[in-house]
Amino acid sequence: SEKSPLAFAIFEIASYSLVLLIVSKAITSNNSIWKVLAVAAQIQFGLNSIFHLYSAIHFSEYSPGMVTGGSIGLLSTYFVIRFVIKHKILTRSQLMASVLIGSAIAGLAIGALYL
């Protein structure tokens, strides 16, 4: 069943608000969990970008989000991961936790499309 535009907008606003909160806490807090969650959110954005691009190719049609995903989503994920590694913002195990959390969120988001 297709979600209404209002339900989609409410979900997106709530999701982005949560990400903004997490990122602001990652910047202002010494607690590394916020940094792990912020990187996880970025990884989710990158995986979401890949999903949109794959959908467009697989179904040979426009997929909403493929333009921003293919440009902003993938590039920002690349630069965030590169920055985090270069400046040792997370340990290797924290980075892996971010990858797992971000992948789980992306999987749940994609799965929710089919509910």
CNS distance restraints for C-alpha pairs under 8 A (distance, minus, plus):
assign (resid   1 and name CA) (resid 114 and name CA) 7.86 0.50 0.50
assign (resid   1 and name CA) (resid 115 and name CA) 7.26 0.50 0.50
assign (resid   3 and name CA) (resid   7 and name CA) 6.31 0.50 0.50
assign (resid   3 and name CA) (resid   8 and name CA) 6.37 0.50 0.50
assign (resid   4 and name CA) (resid   8 and name CA) 6.22 0.50 0.50
assign (resid   5 and name CA) (resid   9 and name CA) 6.04 0.50 0.50
assign (resid   6 and name CA) (resid  10 and name CA) 6.13 0.50 0.50
assign (resid   7 and name CA) (resid  11 and name CA) 6.16 0.50 0.50
assign (resid   8 and name CA) (resid  12 and name CA) 6.13 0.50 0.50
assign (resid   9 and name CA) (resid  13 and name CA) 6.04 0.50 0.50
assign (resid  10 and name CA) (resid  14 and name CA) 6.11 0.50 0.50
assign (resid  11 and name CA) (resid  15 and name CA) 6.04 0.50 0.50
assign (resid  12 and name CA) (resid  16 and name CA) 6.06 0.50 0.50
assign (resid  13 and name CA) (resid  17 and name CA) 5.98 0.50 0.50
assign (resid  14 and name CA) (resid  18 and name CA) 6.18 0.50 0.50
assign (resid  15 and name CA) (resid  19 and name CA) 6.33 0.50 0.50
assign (resid  16 and name CA) (resid  20 and name CA) 6.12 0.50 0.50
assign (resid  17 and name CA) (resid  21 and name CA) 6.22 0.50 0.50
assign (resid  18 and name CA) (resid  22 and name CA) 6.21 0.50 0.50
assign (resid  19 and name CA) (resid  23 and name CA) 6.07 0.50 0.50
assign (resid  19 and name CA) (resid  38 and name CA) 7.16 0.50 0.50
assign (resid  19 and name CA) (resid  41 and name CA) 6.79 0.50 0.50
assign (resid  20 and name CA) (resid  24 and name CA) 6.05 0.50 0.50
assign (resid  21 and name CA) (resid  25 and name CA) 6.19 0.50 0.50
assign (resid  22 and name CA) (resid  26 and name CA) 6.08 0.50 0.50
assign (resid  22 and name CA) (resid  34 and name CA) 6.02 0.50 0.50
assign (resid  22 and name CA) (resid  37 and name CA) 6.78 0.50 0.50
assign (resid  22 and name CA) (resid  38 and name CA) 5.86 0.50 0.50
assign (resid  23 and name CA) (resid  27 and name CA) 6.24 0.50 0.50
assign (resid  23 and name CA) (resid  34 and name CA) 7.18 0.50 0.50
assign (resid  23 and name CA) (resid  35 and name CA) 7.46 0.50 0.50
assign (resid  23 and name CA) (resid  38 and name CA) 5.36 0.50 0.50
assign (resid  24 and name CA) (resid  28 and name CA) 6.21 0.50 0.50
assign (resid  25 and name CA) (resid  29 and name CA) 5.40 0.50 0.50
assign (resid  25 and name CA) (resid  34 and name CA) 5.99 0.50 0.50
assign (resid  26 and name CA) (resid  30 and name CA) 7.61 0.50 0.50
assign (resid  26 and name CA) (resid  31 and name CA) 7.57 0.50 0.50
assign (resid  26 and name CA) (resid  32 and name CA) 7.33 0.50 0.50
assign (resid  26 and name CA) (resid  33 and name CA) 7.88 0.50 0.50
assign (resid  26 and name CA) (resid  34 and name CA) 4.52 0.50 0.50
assign (resid  26 and name CA) (resid  35 and name CA) 4.71 0.50 0.50
assign (resid  26 and name CA) (resid  38 and name CA) 6.61 0.50 0.50
assign (resid  27 and name CA) (resid  35 and name CA) 7.76 0.50 0.50
assign (resid  29 and name CA) (resid  34 and name CA) 7.46 0.50 0.50
assign (resid  31 and name CA) (resid  35 and name CA) 7.60 0.50 0.50
assign (resid  32 and name CA) (resid  36 and name CA) 6.26 0.50 0.50
assign (resid  32 and name CA) (resid  90 and name CA) 7.67 0.50 0.50
assign (resid  33 and name CA) (resid  37 and name CA) 6.14 0.50 0.50
assign (resid  34 and name CA) (resid  38 and name CA) 6.02 0.50 0.50
assign (resid  35 and name CA) (resid  39 and name CA) 6.18 0.50 0.50
assign (resid  35 and name CA) (resid  89 and name CA) 7.85 0.50 0.50
assign (resid  35 and name CA) (resid  90 and name CA) 7.46 0.50 0.50
assign (resid  36 and name CA) (resid  40 and name CA) 6.08 0.50 0.50
assign (resid  36 and name CA) (resid  90 and name CA) 7.24 0.50 0.50
assign (resid  36 and name CA) (resid  94 and name CA) 6.21 0.50 0.50
assign (resid  36 and name CA) (resid  95 and name CA) 6.83 0.50 0.50
assign (resid  36 and name CA) (resid  97 and name CA) 7.11 0.50 0.50
assign (resid  36 and name CA) (resid  98 and name CA) 5.25 0.50 0.50
assign (resid  37 and name CA) (resid  41 and name CA) 6.12 0.50 0.50
assign (resid  37 and name CA) (resid  98 and name CA) 6.37 0.50 0.50
assign (resid  37 and name CA) (resid 101 and name CA) 7.70 0.50 0.50
assign (resid  38 and name CA) (resid  42 and name CA) 6.43 0.50 0.50
assign (resid  39 and name CA) (resid  43 and name CA) 6.18 0.50 0.50
assign (resid  39 and name CA) (resid  80 and name CA) 7.56 0.50 0.50
assign (resid  39 and name CA) (resid  81 and name CA) 7.58 0.50 0.50
assign (resid  39 and name CA) (resid  95 and name CA) 7.77 0.50 0.50
assign (resid  39 and name CA) (resid  98 and name CA) 5.83 0.50 0.50
assign (resid  39 and name CA) (resid  99 and name CA) 7.93 0.50 0.50
assign (resid  39 and name CA) (resid 102 and name CA) 7.75 0.50 0.50
assign (resid  40 and name CA) (resid  44 and name CA) 6.16 0.50 0.50
assign (resid  40 and name CA) (resid  97 and name CA) 7.90 0.50 0.50
assign (resid  40 and name CA) (resid  98 and name CA) 4.28 0.50 0.50
assign (resid  40 and name CA) (resid  99 and name CA) 5.93 0.50 0.50
assign (resid  40 and name CA) (resid 100 and name CA) 7.69 0.50 0.50
assign (resid  40 and name CA) (resid 101 and name CA) 5.69 0.50 0.50
assign (resid  40 and name CA) (resid 102 and name CA) 4.12 0.50 0.50
assign (resid  40 and name CA) (resid 103 and name CA) 7.78 0.50 0.50
assign (resid  41 and name CA) (resid  45 and name CA) 6.33 0.50 0.50
assign (resid  41 and name CA) (resid 102 and name CA) 5.72 0.50 0.50
assign (resid  42 and name CA) (resid  46 and name CA) 6.31 0.50 0.50
assign (resid  42 and name CA) (resid  76 and name CA) 7.86 0.50 0.50
assign (resid  42 and name CA) (resid  77 and name CA) 5.77 0.50 0.50
assign (resid  42 and name CA) (resid  80 and name CA) 7.53 0.50 0.50
assign (resid  42 and name CA) (resid 102 and name CA) 7.38 0.50 0.50
assign (resid  43 and name CA) (resid  47 and name CA) 6.18 0.50 0.50
assign (resid  43 and name CA) (resid  77 and name CA) 6.24 0.50 0.50
assign (resid  43 and name CA) (resid  98 and name CA) 7.52 0.50 0.50
assign (resid  43 and name CA) (resid  99 and name CA) 6.44 0.50 0.50
assign (resid  43 and name CA) (resid 102 and name CA) 5.19 0.50 0.50
assign (resid  43 and name CA) (resid 103 and name CA) 7.09 0.50 0.50
assign (resid  44 and name CA) (resid  48 and name CA) 5.98 0.50 0.50
assign (resid  44 and name CA) (resid 102 and name CA) 4.54 0.50 0.50
assign (resid  44 and name CA) (resid 103 and name CA) 6.03 0.50 0.50
assign (resid  44 and name CA) (resid 105 and name CA) 6.37 0.50 0.50
assign (resid  44 and name CA) (resid 106 and name CA) 5.11 0.50 0.50
assign (resid  45 and name CA) (resid  49 and name CA) 6.18 0.50 0.50
assign (resid  45 and name CA) (resid  69 and name CA) 7.90 0.50 0.50
assign (resid  45 and name CA) (resid  73 and name CA) 5.94 0.50 0.50
assign (resid  45 and name CA) (resid  74 and name CA) 7.80 0.50 0.50
assign (resid  45 and name CA) (resid  77 and name CA) 7.25 0.50 0.50
assign (resid  45 and name CA) (resid 106 and name CA) 7.76 0.50 0.50
assign (resid  46 and name CA) (resid  50 and name CA) 6.42 0.50 0.50
assign (resid  46 and name CA) (resid  69 and name CA) 7.38 0.50 0.50
assign (resid  46 and name CA) (resid  73 and name CA) 5.31 0.50 0.50
assign (resid  46 and name CA) (resid  74 and name CA) 5.11 0.50 0.50
assign (resid  46 and name CA) (resid  76 and name CA) 7.91 0.50 0.50
assign (resid  46 and name CA) (resid  77 and name CA) 5.51 0.50 0.50
assign (resid  47 and name CA) (resid  51 and name CA) 6.20 0.50 0.50
assign (resid  47 and name CA) (resid 103 and name CA) 7.26 0.50 0.50
assign (resid  47 and name CA) (resid 106 and name CA) 6.42 0.50 0.50
assign (resid  48 and name CA) (resid  52 and name CA) 6.31 0.50 0.50
assign (resid  48 and name CA) (resid  69 and name CA) 7.24 0.50 0.50
assign (resid  48 and name CA) (resid  73 and name CA) 7.98 0.50 0.50
assign (resid  48 and name CA) (resid 106 and name CA) 6.33 0.50 0.50
assign (resid  49 and name CA) (resid  53 and name CA) 6.26 0.50 0.50
assign (resid  49 and name CA) (resid  65 and name CA) 7.17 0.50 0.50
assign (resid  49 and name CA) (resid  66 and name CA) 6.54 0.50 0.50
assign (resid  49 and name CA) (resid  68 and name CA) 7.72 0.50 0.50
assign (resid  49 and name CA) (resid  69 and name CA) 4.01 0.50 0.50
assign (resid  49 and name CA) (resid  70 and name CA) 6.05 0.50 0.50
assign (resid  49 and name CA) (resid  73 and name CA) 5.66 0.50 0.50
assign (resid  49 and name CA) (resid  74 and name CA) 6.34 0.50 0.50
assign (resid  50 and name CA) (resid  54 and name CA) 5.95 0.50 0.50
assign (resid  50 and name CA) (resid  69 and name CA) 7.14 0.50 0.50
assign (resid  50 and name CA) (resid  70 and name CA) 7.45 0.50 0.50
assign (resid  50 and name CA) (resid  74 and name CA) 7.67 0.50 0.50
assign (resid  51 and name CA) (resid  55 and name CA) 6.02 0.50 0.50
assign (resid  52 and name CA) (resid  56 and name CA) 6.25 0.50 0.50
assign (resid  52 and name CA) (resid  63 and name CA) 5.83 0.50 0.50
assign (resid  52 and name CA) (resid  64 and name CA) 7.02 0.50 0.50
assign (resid  52 and name CA) (resid  65 and name CA) 6.06 0.50 0.50
assign (resid  52 and name CA) (resid  66 and name CA) 4.96 0.50 0.50
assign (resid  52 and name CA) (resid  69 and name CA) 6.86 0.50 0.50
assign (resid  53 and name CA) (resid  57 and name CA) 6.32 0.50 0.50
assign (resid  53 and name CA) (resid  63 and name CA) 7.25 0.50 0.50
assign (resid  53 and name CA) (resid  66 and name CA) 5.21 0.50 0.50
assign (resid  53 and name CA) (resid  69 and name CA) 7.30 0.50 0.50
assign (resid  53 and name CA) (resid  70 and name CA) 6.68 0.50 0.50
assign (resid  54 and name CA) (resid  58 and name CA) 5.83 0.50 0.50
assign (resid  55 and name CA) (resid  59 and name CA) 5.84 0.50 0.50
assign (resid  55 and name CA) (resid  60 and name CA) 7.83 0.50 0.50
assign (resid  55 and name CA) (resid  61 and name CA) 7.92 0.50 0.50
assign (resid  55 and name CA) (resid  63 and name CA) 6.34 0.50 0.50
assign (resid  56 and name CA) (resid  60 and name CA) 5.44 0.50 0.50
assign (resid  56 and name CA) (resid  61 and name CA) 5.10 0.50 0.50
assign (resid  56 and name CA) (resid  62 and name CA) 5.35 0.50 0.50
assign (resid  56 and name CA) (resid  63 and name CA) 5.04 0.50 0.50
assign (resid  56 and name CA) (resid  66 and name CA) 7.20 0.50 0.50
assign (resid  57 and name CA) (resid  61 and name CA) 7.02 0.50 0.50
assign (resid  62 and name CA) (resid  66 and name CA) 7.48 0.50 0.50
assign (resid  65 and name CA) (resid  69 and name CA) 5.51 0.50 0.50
assign (resid  66 and name CA) (resid  70 and name CA) 5.59 0.50 0.50
assign (resid  67 and name CA) (resid  71 and name CA) 6.21 0.50 0.50
assign (resid  68 and name CA) (resid  72 and name CA) 5.23 0.50 0.50
assign (resid  68 and name CA) (resid  73 and name CA) 6.22 0.50 0.50
assign (resid  69 and name CA) (resid  73 and name CA) 4.33 0.50 0.50
assign (resid  69 and name CA) (resid  74 and name CA) 6.16 0.50 0.50
assign (resid  70 and name CA) (resid  74 and name CA) 5.82 0.50 0.50
assign (resid  70 and name CA) (resid  75 and name CA) 7.83 0.50 0.50
assign (resid  71 and name CA) (resid  75 and name CA) 6.05 0.50 0.50
assign (resid  72 and name CA) (resid  76 and name CA) 5.71 0.50 0.50
assign (resid  73 and name CA) (resid  77 and name CA) 6.14 0.50 0.50
assign (resid  74 and name CA) (resid  78 and name CA) 6.16 0.50 0.50
assign (resid  75 and name CA) (resid  79 and name CA) 6.23 0.50 0.50
assign (resid  76 and name CA) (resid  80 and name CA) 5.98 0.50 0.50
assign (resid  77 and name CA) (resid  81 and name CA) 6.10 0.50 0.50
assign (resid  78 and name CA) (resid  82 and name CA) 6.08 0.50 0.50
assign (resid  79 and name CA) (resid  83 and name CA) 5.96 0.50 0.50
assign (resid  80 and name CA) (resid  84 and name CA) 6.08 0.50 0.50
assign (resid  81 and name CA) (resid  85 and name CA) 6.16 0.50 0.50
assign (resid  82 and name CA) (resid  86 and name CA) 5.97 0.50 0.50
assign (resid  83 and name CA) (resid  87 and name CA) 5.97 0.50 0.50
assign (resid  84 and name CA) (resid  88 and name CA) 5.73 0.50 0.50
assign (resid  84 and name CA) (resid  89 and name CA) 5.04 0.50 0.50
assign (resid  84 and name CA) (resid  90 and name CA) 6.51 0.50 0.50
assign (resid  85 and name CA) (resid  89 and name CA) 6.68 0.50 0.50
assign (resid  85 and name CA) (resid  90 and name CA) 7.21 0.50 0.50
assign (resid  90 and name CA) (resid  94 and name CA) 5.54 0.50 0.50
assign (resid  90 and name CA) (resid  95 and name CA) 5.79 0.50 0.50
assign (resid  91 and name CA) (resid  95 and name CA) 6.13 0.50 0.50
assign (resid  92 and name CA) (resid  96 and name CA) 6.22 0.50 0.50
assign (resid  93 and name CA) (resid  97 and name CA) 6.14 0.50 0.50
assign (resid  94 and name CA) (resid  98 and name CA) 6.22 0.50 0.50
assign (resid  95 and name CA) (resid  99 and name CA) 6.30 0.50 0.50
assign (resid  96 and name CA) (resid 100 and name CA) 6.22 0.50 0.50
assign (resid  97 and name CA) (resid 101 and name CA) 6.03 0.50 0.50
assign (resid  98 and name CA) (resid 102 and name CA) 5.82 0.50 0.50
assign (resid  99 and name CA) (resid 103 and name CA) 5.90 0.50 0.50
assign (resid 100 and name CA) (resid 104 and name CA) 6.09 0.50 0.50
assign (resid 101 and name CA) (resid 105 and name CA) 6.20 0.50 0.50
assign (resid 102 and name CA) (resid 106 and name CA) 6.14 0.50 0.50
assign (resid 103 and name CA) (resid 107 and name CA) 6.04 0.50 0.50
assign (resid 104 and name CA) (resid 108 and name CA) 6.14 0.50 0.50
assign (resid 105 and name CA) (resid 109 and name CA) 6.09 0.50 0.50
assign (resid 106 and name CA) (resid 110 and name CA) 6.13 0.50 0.50
assign (resid 107 and name CA) (resid 111 and name CA) 5.97 0.50 0.50
assign (resid 108 and name CA) (resid 112 and name CA) 6.01 0.50 0.50
assign (resid 109 and name CA) (resid 113 and name CA) 6.83 0.50 0.50
assign (resid 110 and name CA) (resid 114 and name CA) 7.50 0.50 0.50
assign (resid 111 and name CA) (resid 115 and name CA) 7.02 0.50 0.50
